[in-house]
Amino acid sequence: MSTIELTKENFEEVVADNDFILIDFWAEWCGPCRSFGPVYEAAAERHQDLAFTKVDTEAQQELAAAFEVQSIPTLAIIRDKTLVFSQPGALPEAALEDLIGQARGLDMDEVRKEAEAAQQTGQTAEGPA
């Protein structure tokens, strides 16, 4: 499966249709984005059971803002409609593979419990709101 161009128009459908989504926030002018691109594409070929998506931050500013993207490239992972990872920076191949393995190994029931508890105390998963 090749990467899917994610837009605000198809976002809900892609999230609804896929249990595990990787999102690469990028821009044409971004050097680190261009060097991360082939690493990301190669991972998409290796992990065809996952949805690899790309968001052009220039064309999809609203979507980038919704994910609070401050610098690019930023990689985000959504599992079972829950954001489980979001971090800027181009990853080398080994680090991306490790991250995918960690995300696959998450106990999503536990993740949802933690997110719910954090929401009830007015905190985000990263700390106080």
C-alpha positions as CSV (number, residue, x, y, z in Angstrom):
1,M,0.0,0.0,0.0
2,S,1.3,3.4,-0.9
3,T,0.9,6.5,1.4
4,I,-2.5,8.2,1.5
5,E,-2.7,12.0,1.2
6,L,-4.6,13.0,4.3
7,T,-6.8,16.1,4.1
8,K,-9.4,17.7,6.3
9,E,-12.0,16.3,3.9
10,N,-10.9,12.6,4.1
11,F,-9.5,12.6,7.7
12,E,-12.7,11.2,9.5
13,E,-13.1,8.5,6.9
14,V,-9.4,7.4,7.0
15,V,-9.5,7.3,10.9
16,A,-12.8,5.4,10.8
17,D,-11.5,2.8,8.3
18,N,-8.1,2.1,9.9
19,D,-7.1,0.9,13.3
20,F,-3.4,2.0,13.0
21,I,-2.5,5.2,11.2
22,L,0.9,6.9,10.9
23,I,0.8,10.6,9.8
24,D,3.8,12.4,8.3
25,F,3.3,16.2,8.5
26,W,5.6,17.7,5.9
27,A,6.1,20.5,3.4
28,E,7.8,20.6,-0.1
29,W,10.3,23.3,1.0
30,C,11.5,21.3,4.1
31,G,14.9,19.7,3.7
32,P,14.5,17.3,6.7
33,C,11.1,16.3,5.3
34,R,12.6,15.4,2.0
35,S,15.2,13.2,3.6
36,F,12.6,11.5,5.9
37,G,10.3,10.8,2.9
38,P,12.2,7.8,1.5
39,V,12.5,6.3,5.0
40,Y,8.8,6.7,5.6
41,E,7.9,5.3,2.1
42,A,10.1,2.2,2.7
43,A,8.4,1.6,6.1
44,A,5.0,1.8,4.3
45,E,6.2,-0.9,1.9
46,R,7.3,-3.1,4.9
47,H,4.1,-2.6,6.9
48,Q,1.3,-2.9,4.4
49,D,-1.2,-3.7,7.2
50,L,-0.8,-0.1,8.5
51,A,-2.2,3.1,7.0
52,F,0.7,5.5,6.2
53,T,-0.6,9.0,5.5
54,K,1.0,12.3,4.6
55,V,-0.2,15.8,5.4
56,D,1.1,18.7,3.3
57,T,1.2,21.4,6.0
58,E,1.1,24.1,3.4
59,A,-2.1,22.8,1.8
60,Q,-3.7,21.5,5.0
61,Q,-2.9,24.2,7.6
62,E,-6.2,23.5,9.5
63,L,-5.3,19.8,10.0
64,A,-1.7,20.7,11.0
65,A,-3.1,23.2,13.5
66,A,-5.5,20.6,14.9
67,F,-2.5,18.4,15.7
68,E,-0.6,21.4,17.1
69,V,2.3,20.9,14.6
70,Q,5.0,23.5,15.5
71,S,7.8,22.1,13.3
72,I,8.2,19.7,10.5
73,P,8.5,16.9,9.9
74,T,6.3,15.7,12.7
75,L,5.2,12.1,13.0
76,A,1.9,11.2,14.7
77,I,0.4,7.8,15.3
78,I,-3.3,7.1,15.9
79,R,-4.4,3.7,17.2
80,D,-8.0,2.8,17.6
81,K,-9.0,6.5,17.0
82,T,-6.6,7.6,19.8
83,L,-3.5,9.7,19.3
84,V,-0.7,7.7,20.9
85,F,2.3,9.5,19.6
86,S,3.2,12.9,18.2
87,Q,6.8,14.2,17.9
88,P,8.7,16.5,15.5
89,G,11.9,15.4,13.9
90,A,13.0,13.1,11.0
91,L,13.7,9.6,12.3
92,P,16.3,7.2,11.0
93,E,15.0,3.9,9.7
94,A,15.9,1.9,12.8
95,A,14.2,4.4,15.1
96,L,11.0,4.4,13.0
97,E,10.9,0.6,13.0
98,D,11.3,0.6,16.8
99,L,8.6,3.2,17.2
100,I,6.2,1.2,15.1
101,G,7.0,-1.9,17.2
102,Q,6.3,0.0,20.4
103,A,3.0,1.4,19.1
104,R,2.0,-2.1,17.9
105,G,2.7,-3.4,21.5
106,L,0.6,-0.8,23.3
107,D,-2.2,-2.1,25.5
108,M,-5.0,0.2,24.1
109,D,-7.4,-0.5,27.0
110,E,-4.7,0.9,29.3
111,V,-4.0,3.8,27.0
112,R,-7.8,4.7,26.9
113,K,-8.0,4.4,30.7
114,E,-5.0,6.8,31.2
115,A,-6.4,9.3,28.7
116,E,-9.8,9.2,30.4
117,A,-8.2,9.7,33.8
118,A,-6.1,12.6,32.5
119,Q,-9.2,14.2,31.0
120,Q,-11.1,14.0,34.2
121,T,-8.3,15.7,36.1
122,G,-8.0,18.4,33.5
123,Q,-4.6,17.2,32.2
124,T,-3.4,16.1,28.9
125,A,-1.3,12.9,28.6
126,E,1.9,15.0,28.6
127,G,1.0,16.9,31.8
128,P,-1.1,19.7,33.1
129,A,-3.3,21.5,30.6
